[in-house]
Amino acid sequence: MTKEKIETFYNFETSLHKKEVRNSREKVSKLIADDFIEFGKSGSIFNKQSILDELEAETFDLEIKVSDFEVKELSANVILVTYTSTAPDRDNRTVYSTNRSSIWILRDDRWQMVFHQGTKK
């Protein structure tokens, strides 16, 4: 895996942590596929529409730290990303860590996330 490819997926993932991206239906829509599914750290299951609705309504801005970031090429057009995120809870006092994994697929010359899972540590 090239350093450039790792950096590309790091930028994709961490852009979804930023309030200016999270609150933009247009920006999030470009990054996640129409058939997207997420198993959230809460245990809830989300699709693209529910994620767009939830993120657009978010009012808080959390500083999310990323560690143990890894990228694995499953095929020429399928990438698995894994990492740990650490962030304060919405109360901005309780810090929690979450193991995260995402699957990105190259479709029509554009990488999009099709699956994401967060599991509290």
N, C-alpha and C positions, 0 to 999 in steps of 0.2 A: 504494500500500500504506500503510495507516494505521500510525502509531507503535504503537498498541495491538495490532494484529495481529502486527507484527514482534516485539513484546515477548512475546506469547503463544507464538509458535513458539520464541523464544529460551529461554523458560522450559521448554517441552516438551523441547527438545534438551538443555539443560544439566541438567535433572533426571536424565536418563539417565547423567550423569557422576558423580552422587553415590552413594556407597557404600550409604547407607540406602535408596535406590531400587533400585540395581543388585542388591542382595542380596534384594530382595522380589519373589517370583514374582507376587504380586498386583498390585503397582504397575507392574511392567514389562508384565504382561499387559494392563493397561488402556491402555498407551501404544503397544504394537505389535500389529499386526493378526495374525489367525490365518494369513493367507497371506503374512506377512512373509518377506523374503529379504534377506540382507546379503552383500556382497562385501567381506570384511575386508581390512585393510591387509596381513595375512599372506598373502593370496591364497586363503584358505579361504572356502568358501561356507557360510553358516549359515541355518537356518530358525528359526521362533519357538521350537520345543522346545529346539533346541541352544543358543540364546541364553539361554533361561530357566535351563537346566542350568548353563551356564558362569558366568553372572553370579551365580547363587545361591551357587556354590562359591568365588567370589572372596574372597580374604582381605586383599588390599592395598587401600589407599585413596590414589588418586593425585590430585594437584591438576592439573586440566586447565584450561588457559587457552584462551579462544576469541577469534579475531580475524576480521576481514573477513566478518562475519555478514551474509548477504543472504537475503531472502525474495522469491520470485517466484510470483505467482498464475498457474497454468497454466490453471485454469478455476475456476468458483465453488466447487468442492469438491475441488480438487487443488492442493497447494502444494509447491513445490520450495524446499528450504533448502540453502544452501551456506555453508561456513565453513572456517577452518583451526583445528585444535586443536594445542596444544603441551603436552606432558606428559613427565614422566620415565618411562623404561621401568620394568619391574617391579623392576629392580635399584636404582631410585631415584637413579641417577647419570647415566645417559645420557638426554639430552633429545632428543626427536624431534618433528617437525611432520608433520601429516597433513592433506591436503585431504579434506573430508568433504562428502557430499551425502545428503539424505534426501528422500523423497517422502511427504507426508502426505495422507490422504484422509479426507473427512468422510463418515462412515457412521453412520446412526442417531443423528444429532445429537452425534457424538463424533469428534474428530480422532484418527486412529491412523496411525502410521508403517507403511508397506507395503514400503519399500525404503530401504536405507542402504548407502553405499559409503565406504570409507576407503582413500585412496591415499597412501602415504608420499611425502613431498617429497624 
